[in-house]
C-alpha cells in the first residue's frame, strides 16, 4: 500500500486521531480527578498547581529536542517511541504512594507531551496547504473529545473500578498499543512532498535540516506574532484544563452528574470548533493570505467576551451559565488549527518541526507556570477570579498580536512560495 495513496493518507489521519484522542484522555483526565487526588494526598490548590506545572515544565524543556529530532530522523518511528513513553510514565504515576513520588512521576509524563510537532509536520507532507487547516481541525477535534472521555473515566469509571490509579493503568496500556500501531503501519514521507510546487514530480529532492534555515524562522515577522500569541494563548487552556472542574464542584456546587451533563455538550461544541476553525481558515486562506489570521482573531476576542459573561452568571442561574459556556466553546478553538497551518505557510519543510517546537516552547514557557499562578490567586481570593482574570487578559492580548500578524503574513507567505518555486525549477 503506497504512502501516497489517498486512502492510505486518510488511514494515517485516523491513526494520529486516536493517538491524540487517547493521549489527551490520559493527559487531561487529571483535571477531573483534582478533588479525589487532592483529598488522598491532602494538598492545597497551590500544591495541585505545582503537580500540573511539573509536567508542563518538562514538556517545555523538551520541545526543542523533539523538534530537532523530528527534522533529522524518521518522524513515524519517533512518534512510536513517544507513545511508548506515554504508557510507561503513566503506569509509574499510578504506582507511587507518596505525594513526592506522585509529583516526580507526574512531571515525567511531560516527556511525551512535547511530541506533537512530529504529527503535524508528517501530516503536512501528506496534505497540501489548502487542506491542512481542515485536517488539523479534525486531528485537534480529538483533544476536547479526549478531555470528555477523560471526564467520563474520572467521574464514572474510576469509582466503579477501584479509583483513579486503575484508570491510569488502562490509559497507560493504550499508549503501548498505539506505539505498536504507529511503529508498524505509519510510513514516513519525503519532507515537502505535498507542496504545490512539487506536485506530480516523479522524484523528490531530499531537503535536509539546516541551521541556516532555522535562523530564518526568527527573521519572519509573522513568526514573532505567532510566538507572542502562543505565549499568552496557552494560559487560558491550561487554567481551564486543570481547574475548571474543581471550580464547578467547589464554587458553583455541582455534583459529578451535574458536571458531566453540563460540560459534555460544551466539550462537544468545543470539538466542533476545531474543525470549523480549520475549515473557515482554509476557505479564507484561498481568498487571502490573511484569512487564517482573521479567523483566529475573531475566535479569541469573542471567546474572551463570552467567558467573562459566563463566569459572572449567578450561581443559581445554571441554564444561563450553560448557554454562555456553549457559546464560549464555539469560539475558543477557532484559532488553534490555523496557528499550526500558518507556521507551515511561512516556513520551509525541512525545519517545520523545529519551527513548531519553538512556538510550543515559547507557549509552554509561560503556561508551565499558569497552574501555580492560578493556585496562588485561588487560595488568596477564589477560583472564579483566577480563571476569569487569566482567560480574559490572555485572550485580549492574543487579539492584538493577531492584528499585528495581519500586516506581515502576505510578505512571509509569498516569500515561501517563491522559495519553493525556485527549488522546483532546480529539480
Secondary structure, DSSP 4 states (H G I P E B T S, - for coil): --TT-HHHHHHHHHHHHHHHHHHHHHHHHHHHTHHHHHHHHT--HHHHHHHHHHHHHHHHHHHHHHHHHHHHS-HHHHHHHHHHHHHHHHHHHHH--SHHHHHHHHHHGGGGGG-HHHHHHHHHTTS-HHHHHHHHHHHHHHHHHHHHHHHHIIIIIHHHTTSHHHHHHHHHHHHHHHHHHHHHHPPP--TTTTSGGGTT-SS-PPPPP-HHHHHHHTT-HHHHHHHHHHHHHHHHHHHHHHHHHHHHHHTS---HHHHHHHHHHHHHHHHHHHHHHHHHHHHHHHH-TTHHHHHHHHHHHHHHHHHHHHHTS-TT-HHHHHHHHHHHHHHHTTTHHHHHHHHHHHS-GGGHHHHHHHHHHHHHHHHTTHHHHHHHHHHHS-HHHHHHHHHHHHHHHHHHHHHHHHTTHHHHHHHHHHHHHHHHHH-
